């Protein structure tokens, strides 16, 4: 019984992680189809929105390229 619990437990964790990753990718993929408004306000209220992640993480910035040189 112990072996089966460990064996099936590992499959469950992997399935959960794959599903979580797929949901995150779908959120970014489908969110990108909508128009994103650029918000210049820098506070915690806007940091966890899809627009913030798209603007700050997915789009390359000139400043990031300059720092890399």
NORNOR-V195504 format. One record per backbone hydrogen bond with DSSP energy under -1.0 kcal/mol. CO is the residue of the C=O (numbers start at 0). NH is the residue of the N-H. Records with the same first field share a line. If there is no record, write none. Layout:
BEGIN
CO=NH  NH
END
This chain:
BEGIN
0=4
1=5
2=6
3=7
4=8
5=9
6=10
7=11
8=12
9=13
10=14
11=15
12=16
13=17
14=18
15=19
16=20
17=21
18=22
19=23
20=24
21=25
22=26
23=27
24=28
25=29
26=30
27=31
30=33
42=45
48=52
49=53
50=54
51=55
52=56  57
53=58
60=64
61=65
62=66
63=67
END
